[in-house]
């Protein structure tokens, strides 16, 4: 997007977000993402409330302060438990508490939370009200445009209206239905058709709410188009599989003048973190698996990725593997 002038300075906290993704957006991935974008709103993986309350916060909530601004996403359906978990999250320094009303997995549905809650429009406001009453930080909701045979017209408006009446001011909407009967979680990410216009209409119906759109967005150009209609955009798989996409965010969407890190500089900035984590007993591949797409589309990316994938998983691997991987980076990138 170098041919376009930077956007006017806009520091709205949800202007650009990285989606919570199970097994992907852990603390190591988020640290790398934060190196690439100072202003993106990052989210944890969904944290089950029962697990958090029974197993303790360290397992679920540990993070580096440099990841901020960081939101905690909770999965649950009991207002009292959610309020307690939200309070713990606030104590641990999270800038936002998000309620998951969009995950379509069978395991999540069997626990009576996630997208299935869209069928219970009175329960969700009760949950959100309990959470907002327990914390000072913002409480937000992430949902779909509907589930199964639910009409995405008036029922969605009523659902969002119920949330808004609790004091929640931000709703993140995945612009697809979730089919809880007949589709797997993976299929639910691609098979139900995207309906961006429905999310745009939601913003028109609720002009005082911050409406963030999610689903199928892959580029800064697409982000800019959506931002003509809604307040924020959320990227998922592209932000993870091609992390250098995030290097464009601060300049293109927030209007900052700070030049982005090069890919090499991002790798070098991640090195001290990896060294520290390995010294603390974290296997190297727990960090390096999140950066395999860093050189996506660049000459030599396959050789670099192959070396890192092979060497980082070996027992006793240290951050020296990451240093040595630079030998496989195309010389033209080193000169950039």
Secondary structure as a PSIPRED ss2 file (coil, helix, strand):
# PSIPRED VFORMAT (PSIPRED V4.0)

   1 X C   1.000  0.000  0.000
   2 X C   1.000  0.000  0.000
   3 X C   1.000  0.000  0.000
   4 X C   1.000  0.000  0.000
   5 X C   1.000  0.000  0.000
   6 X C   1.000  0.000  0.000
   7 X C   1.000  0.000  0.000
   8 X C   1.000  0.000  0.000
   9 X C   1.000  0.000  0.000
  10 X C   1.000  0.000  0.000
  11 X C   1.000  0.000  0.000
  12 X C   1.000  0.000  0.000
  13 X C   1.000  0.000  0.000
  14 X C   1.000  0.000  0.000
  15 X C   1.000  0.000  0.000
  16 X E   0.000  0.000  1.000
  17 X E   0.000  0.000  1.000
  18 X E   0.000  0.000  1.000
  19 X C   1.000  0.000  0.000
  20 X C   1.000  0.000  0.000
  21 X C   1.000  0.000  0.000
  22 X C   1.000  0.000  0.000
  23 X C   1.000  0.000  0.000
  24 X C   1.000  0.000  0.000
  25 X C   1.000  0.000  0.000
  26 X C   1.000  0.000  0.000
  27 X H   0.000  1.000  0.000
  28 X H   0.000  1.000  0.000
  29 X H   0.000  1.000  0.000
  30 X H   0.000  1.000  0.000
  31 X H   0.000  1.000  0.000
  32 X H   0.000  1.000  0.000
  33 X H   0.000  1.000  0.000
  34 X H   0.000  1.000  0.000
  35 X H   0.000  1.000  0.000
  36 X H   0.000  1.000  0.000
  37 X C   1.000  0.000  0.000
  38 X C   1.000  0.000  0.000
  39 X C   1.000  0.000  0.000
  40 X C   1.000  0.000  0.000
  41 X E   0.000  0.000  1.000
  42 X E   0.000  0.000  1.000
  43 X E   0.000  0.000  1.000
  44 X C   1.000  0.000  0.000
  45 X C   1.000  0.000  0.000
  46 X C   1.000  0.000  0.000
  47 X E   0.000  0.000  1.000
  48 X E   0.000  0.000  1.000
  49 X H   0.000  1.000  0.000
  50 X H   0.000  1.000  0.000
  51 X H   0.000  1.000  0.000
  52 X H   0.000  1.000  0.000
  53 X H   0.000  1.000  0.000
  54 X H   0.000  1.000  0.000
  55 X H   0.000  1.000  0.000
  56 X C   1.000  0.000  0.000
  57 X H   0.000  1.000  0.000
  58 X H   0.000  1.000  0.000
  59 X H   0.000  1.000  0.000
  60 X H   0.000  1.000  0.000
  61 X H   0.000  1.000  0.000
  62 X C   1.000  0.000  0.000
  63 X C   1.000  0.000  0.000
  64 X C   1.000  0.000  0.000
  65 X H   0.000  1.000  0.000
  66 X H   0.000  1.000  0.000
  67 X H   0.000  1.000  0.000
  68 X C   1.000  0.000  0.000
  69 X C   1.000  0.000  0.000
  70 X E   0.000  0.000  1.000
  71 X E   0.000  0.000  1.000
  72 X E   0.000  0.000  1.000
  73 X E   0.000  0.000  1.000
  74 X E   0.000  0.000  1.000
  75 X E   0.000  0.000  1.000
  76 X C   1.000  0.000  0.000
  77 X C   1.000  0.000  0.000
  78 X C   1.000  0.000  0.000
  79 X H   0.000  1.000  0.000
  80 X H   0.000  1.000  0.000
  81 X H   0.000  1.000  0.000
  82 X H   0.000  1.000  0.000
  83 X H   0.000  1.000  0.000
  84 X H   0.000  1.000  0.000
  85 X H   0.000  1.000  0.000
  86 X H   0.000  1.000  0.000
  87 X H   0.000  1.000  0.000
  88 X H   0.000  1.000  0.000
  89 X H   0.000  1.000  0.000
  90 X H   0.000  1.000  0.000
  91 X H   0.000  1.000  0.000
  92 X C   1.000  0.000  0.000
  93 X C   1.000  0.000  0.000
  94 X C   1.000  0.000  0.000
  95 X C   1.000  0.000  0.000
  96 X E   0.000  0.000  1.000
  97 X E   0.000  0.000  1.000
  98 X E   0.000  0.000  1.000
  99 X E   0.000  0.000  1.000
 100 X E   0.000  0.000  1.000
 101 X E   0.000  0.000  1.000
 102 X C   1.000  0.000  0.000
 103 X C   1.000  0.000  0.000
 104 X C   1.000  0.000  0.000
 105 X C   1.000  0.000  0.000
 106 X H   0.000  1.000  0.000
 107 X H   0.000  1.000  0.000
 108 X H   0.000  1.000  0.000
 109 X H   0.000  1.000  0.000
 110 X H   0.000  1.000  0.000
 111 X C   1.000  0.000  0.000
 112 X C   1.000  0.000  0.000
 113 X C   1.000  0.000  0.000
 114 X H   0.000  1.000  0.000
 115 X H   0.000  1.000  0.000
 116 X H   0.000  1.000  0.000
 117 X H   0.000  1.000  0.000
 118 X H   0.000  1.000  0.000
 119 X H   0.000  1.000  0.000
 120 X C   1.000  0.000  0.000
 121 X H   0.000  1.000  0.000
 122 X H   0.000  1.000  0.000
 123 X H   0.000  1.000  0.000
 124 X H   0.000  1.000  0.000
 125 X H   0.000  1.000  0.000
 126 X H   0.000  1.000  0.000
 127 X H   0.000  1.000  0.000
 128 X H   0.000  1.000  0.000
 129 X H   0.000  1.000  0.000
 130 X H   0.000  1.000  0.000
 131 X H   0.000  1.000  0.000
 132 X H   0.000  1.000  0.000
 133 X H   0.000  1.000  0.000
 134 X H   0.000  1.000  0.000
 135 X C   1.000  0.000  0.000
 136 X C   1.000  0.000  0.000
 137 X C   1.000  0.000  0.000
 138 X E   0.000  0.000  1.000
 139 X E   0.000  0.000  1.000
 140 X E   0.000  0.000  1.000
 141 X E   0.000  0.000  1.000
 142 X E   0.000  0.000  1.000
 143 X E   0.000  0.000  1.000
 144 X E   0.000  0.000  1.000
 145 X E   0.000  0.000  1.000
 146 X E   0.000  0.000  1.000
 147 X E   0.000  0.000  1.000
 148 X C   1.000  0.000  0.000
 149 X C   1.000  0.000  0.000
 150 X C   1.000  0.000  0.000
 151 X C   1.000  0.000  0.000
 152 X C   1.000  0.000  0.000
 153 X C   1.000  0.000  0.000
 154 X H   0.000  1.000  0.000
 155 X H   0.000  1.000  0.000
 156 X H   0.000  1.000  0.000
 157 X H   0.000  1.000  0.000
 158 X H   0.000  1.000  0.000
 159 X H   0.000  1.000  0.000
 160 X H   0.000  1.000  0.000
 161 X H   0.000  1.000  0.000
 162 X H   0.000  1.000  0.000
 163 X H   0.000  1.000  0.000
 164 X H   0.000  1.000  0.000
 165 X C   1.000  0.000  0.000
 166 X C   1.000  0.000  0.000
 167 X C   1.000  0.000  0.000
 168 X C   1.000  0.000  0.000
 169 X C   1.000  0.000  0.000
 170 X E   0.000  0.000  1.000
 171 X E   0.000  0.000  1.000
 172 X E   0.000  0.000  1.000
 173 X E   0.000  0.000  1.000
 174 X E   0.000  0.000  1.000
 175 X E   0.000  0.000  1.000
 176 X E   0.000  0.000  1.000
 177 X E   0.000  0.000  1.000
 178 X E   0.000  0.000  1.000
 179 X C   1.000  0.000  0.000
 180 X C   1.000  0.000  0.000
 181 X C   1.000  0.000  0.000
 182 X C   1.000  0.000  0.000
 183 X C   1.000  0.000  0.000
 184 X C   1.000  0.000  0.000
 185 X H   0.000  1.000  0.000
 186 X H   0.000  1.000  0.000
 187 X H   0.000  1.000  0.000
 188 X H   0.000  1.000  0.000
 189 X C   1.000  0.000  0.000
 190 X C   1.000  0.000  0.000
 191 X C   1.000  0.000  0.000
 192 X C   1.000  0.000  0.000
 193 X C   1.000  0.000  0.000
 194 X C   1.000  0.000  0.000
 195 X C   1.000  0.000  0.000
 196 X H   0.000  1.000  0.000
 197 X H   0.000  1.000  0.000
 198 X H   0.000  1.000  0.000
 199 X H   0.000  1.000  0.000
 200 X H   0.000  1.000  0.000
 201 X H   0.000  1.000  0.000
 202 X H   0.000  1.000  0.000
 203 X H   0.000  1.000  0.000
 204 X H   0.000  1.000  0.000
 205 X H   0.000  1.000  0.000
 206 X C   1.000  0.000  0.000
 207 X C   1.000  0.000  0.000
 208 X C   1.000  0.000  0.000
 209 X C   1.000  0.000  0.000
 210 X E   0.000  0.000  1.000
 211 X E   0.000  0.000  1.000
 212 X E   0.000  0.000  1.000
 213 X E   0.000  0.000  1.000
 214 X E   0.000  0.000  1.000
 215 X C   1.000  0.000  0.000
 216 X C   1.000  0.000  0.000
 217 X C   1.000  0.000  0.000
 218 X C   1.000  0.000  0.000
 219 X C   1.000  0.000  0.000
 220 X H   0.000  1.000  0.000
 221 X H   0.000  1.000  0.000
 222 X H   0.000  1.000  0.000
 223 X H   0.000  1.000  0.000
 224 X H   0.000  1.000  0.000
 225 X H   0.000  1.000  0.000
 226 X H   0.000  1.000  0.000
 227 X C   1.000  0.000  0.000
 228 X C   1.000  0.000  0.000
 229 X C   1.000  0.000  0.000
 230 X C   1.000  0.000  0.000
 231 X C   1.000  0.000  0.000
 232 X E   0.000  0.000  1.000
 233 X E   0.000  0.000  1.000
 234 X E   0.000  0.000  1.000
 235 X E   0.000  0.000  1.000
 236 X C   1.000  0.000  0.000
 237 X H   0.000  1.000  0.000
 238 X H   0.000  1.000  0.000
 239 X H   0.000  1.000  0.000
 240 X H   0.000  1.000  0.000
 241 X H   0.000  1.000  0.000
 242 X C   1.000  0.000  0.000
 243 X H   0.000  1.000  0.000
 244 X H   0.000  1.000  0.000
 245 X H   0.000  1.000  0.000
 246 X H   0.000  1.000  0.000
 247 X H   0.000  1.000  0.000
 248 X H   0.000  1.000  0.000
 249 X H   0.000  1.000  0.000
 250 X H   0.000  1.000  0.000
 251 X H   0.000  1.000  0.000
 252 X H   0.000  1.000  0.000
 253 X H   0.000  1.000  0.000
 254 X H   0.000  1.000  0.000
 255 X C   1.000  0.000  0.000
 256 X C   1.000  0.000  0.000
 257 X C   1.000  0.000  0.000
 258 X C   1.000  0.000  0.000
 259 X C   1.000  0.000  0.000
 260 X C   1.000  0.000  0.000
 261 X C   1.000  0.000  0.000
 262 X C   1.000  0.000  0.000
 263 X H   0.000  1.000  0.000
 264 X H   0.000  1.000  0.000
 265 X H   0.000  1.000  0.000
 266 X H   0.000  1.000  0.000
 267 X H   0.000  1.000  0.000
 268 X H   0.000  1.000  0.000
 269 X H   0.000  1.000  0.000
 270 X H   0.000  1.000  0.000
 271 X H   0.000  1.000  0.000
 272 X H   0.000  1.000  0.000
 273 X H   0.000  1.000  0.000
 274 X H   0.000  1.000  0.000
 275 X H   0.000  1.000  0.000
 276 X H   0.000  1.000  0.000
 277 X H   0.000  1.000  0.000
 278 X H   0.000  1.000  0.000
 279 X H   0.000  1.000  0.000
 280 X C   1.000  0.000  0.000
 281 X C   1.000  0.000  0.000
 282 X C   1.000  0.000  0.000
 283 X C   1.000  0.000  0.000
 284 X C   1.000  0.000  0.000
 285 X H   0.000  1.000  0.000
 286 X H   0.000  1.000  0.000
 287 X H   0.000  1.000  0.000
 288 X H   0.000  1.000  0.000
 289 X H   0.000  1.000  0.000
 290 X H   0.000  1.000  0.000
 291 X H   0.000  1.000  0.000
 292 X C   1.000  0.000  0.000
 293 X C   1.000  0.000  0.000
 294 X C   1.000  0.000  0.000
 295 X C   1.000  0.000  0.000
 296 X C   1.000  0.000  0.000
 297 X C   1.000  0.000  0.000
 298 X C   1.000  0.000  0.000
 299 X C   1.000  0.000  0.000
 300 X C   1.000  0.000  0.000
 301 X H   0.000  1.000  0.000
 302 X H   0.000  1.000  0.000
 303 X H   0.000  1.000  0.000
 304 X H   0.000  1.000  0.000
 305 X H   0.000  1.000  0.000
 306 X H   0.000  1.000  0.000
 307 X H   0.000  1.000  0.000
 308 X H   0.000  1.000  0.000
 309 X H   0.000  1.000  0.000
 310 X H   0.000  1.000  0.000
 311 X H   0.000  1.000  0.000
 312 X C   1.000  0.000  0.000
 313 X C   1.000  0.000  0.000
 314 X C   1.000  0.000  0.000
 315 X C   1.000  0.000  0.000
 316 X C   1.000  0.000  0.000
 317 X C   1.000  0.000  0.000
 318 X C   1.000  0.000  0.000
 319 X C   1.000  0.000  0.000
 320 X H   0.000  1.000  0.000
 321 X H   0.000  1.000  0.000
 322 X H   0.000  1.000  0.000
 323 X H   0.000  1.000  0.000
 324 X H   0.000  1.000  0.000
 325 X H   0.000  1.000  0.000
 326 X H   0.000  1.000  0.000
 327 X H   0.000  1.000  0.000
 328 X H   0.000  1.000  0.000
 329 X C   1.000  0.000  0.000
 330 X C   1.000  0.000  0.000
 331 X H   0.000  1.000  0.000
 332 X H   0.000  1.000  0.000
 333 X H   0.000  1.000  0.000
 334 X H   0.000  1.000  0.000
 335 X C   1.000  0.000  0.000
 336 X C   1.000  0.000  0.000
